[in-house]
């Protein structure tokens, strides 16, 4: 979030056809819940385009990029790495330490989420392997819970810049208006 060290989300892999929707949702969740950018591994250009379109319409700032080498992103990251996995330490046991490293020590965070089986070297490269539950769940759910815990809910009040459209909260129904009519 603005004014804090960077938080980036790395989607480790992408299987065209199979992972399109999930990869898109990783990017959208990263954007909506406070990350500064998403880095999508593999041929995820369709997902990249969708996230960029949403950012153009509903505001930013938020960046999305592709990488052919997610492991190089991890290897070259100049900050702390949080690998989200159901096999990791409980988020409630490590969130304070991660938050302190991020906000107080000024370390950028790379939150890593998988797609297919994650190789052991990712577990070893991570400063923290974090599970939001030790039960099977989606990487989107894990990312959402982690970002909310990291930002302590502040991401929910974020102001969006350069939005063309704004969602108007309602008890029932849907309402989207031009941003200048908000």
C-alpha positions, -999 to +999 in steps of 0.1 A: +000+000+000+011+035-006+036+049+019+048+014+029+076-008+014+065-027-017+044-058-015+045-079-047+027-112-054+044-139-075+023-165-091+048-194-096+033-210-127+005-209-152-010-238-172-028-222-202-064-232-204-063-248-169-052-219-147-065-189-166-093-180-142-072-188-110-042-168-122-065-139-130-080-141-096-046-141-079-039-108-098-072-093-089-070-103-053-035-089-050-047-056-065-079-053-044-062-062-011-032-039-010-003-054-030+015-030-053+021-054-082+016-090-094+042-110-113+027-139-132+048-168-142+044-185-176+022-175-205-004-156-186-008-128-210-046-132-210-047-129-172-023-099-174-047-082-198-077-087-176-060-074-145-047-044-164-082-037-178-097-038-142-070-014-130-077+010-159-114+010-151-115+008-113-082+026-105-048+019-091-019+022-088-012-014-096+012-031-120+011-066-134+039-082-153+049-115-168+081-135-161+095-166-178+115-173-147+097-171-114+126-187-097+149-158-109+124-134-094+127-152-060+165-155-063+169-117-071+143-104-047+157-076-025+135-081+006+117-108+025+099-137+009+066-152+022+056-185+006+019-192+011+013-229+015-010-250+036+021-268+050+036-236+066+035-220+100+002-207+111-004-172+099-016-161+133+017-173+148+040-153+124+019-123+112+033-099+138+069-108+129+062-104+091+044-071+097+073-058+118+098-068+092+077-051+065+065-019+081+091-012+108+122-026+092+112-014+057+116-047+039+097-052+007+077-084+007+073-110-021+043-132-014+047-164-034+017-185-044+019-217-064-002-233-092+010-268-096+033-287-072+059-263-056+095-274-056+113-277-023+138-249-033+109-224-030+103-235+006+141-231+013+143-196-003+114-183+017+119-164+049+085-177+060+064-206+048+029-195+059-003-214+060-037-197+065-050-231+073-035-266+071-065-278+051-067-279+013-078-245-001-071-222-030-041-199-034-066-171-039-080-177-004-046-179+011-035-147-005-066-128+006-063-139+042-025-132+043-028-096+028-057-088+051-036-099+081-005-081+068-024-048+064-047-053+094-077-043+073-063-009+062-065-021+026-103-021+027-103+017+030-079+023+002-084+053-021-082+044-058-065+068-082-075+075-118-106+053-117-131+056-145-158+036-126-167+032-089-188+005-072-214+020-049-220-001-019-256-012-015-275-037+007-290-053-024-285-049-061-255-036-081-245-001-089-214+011-108-212+047-116-186+069-134-160+079-109-167+116-113-203+110-101-193+093-068 
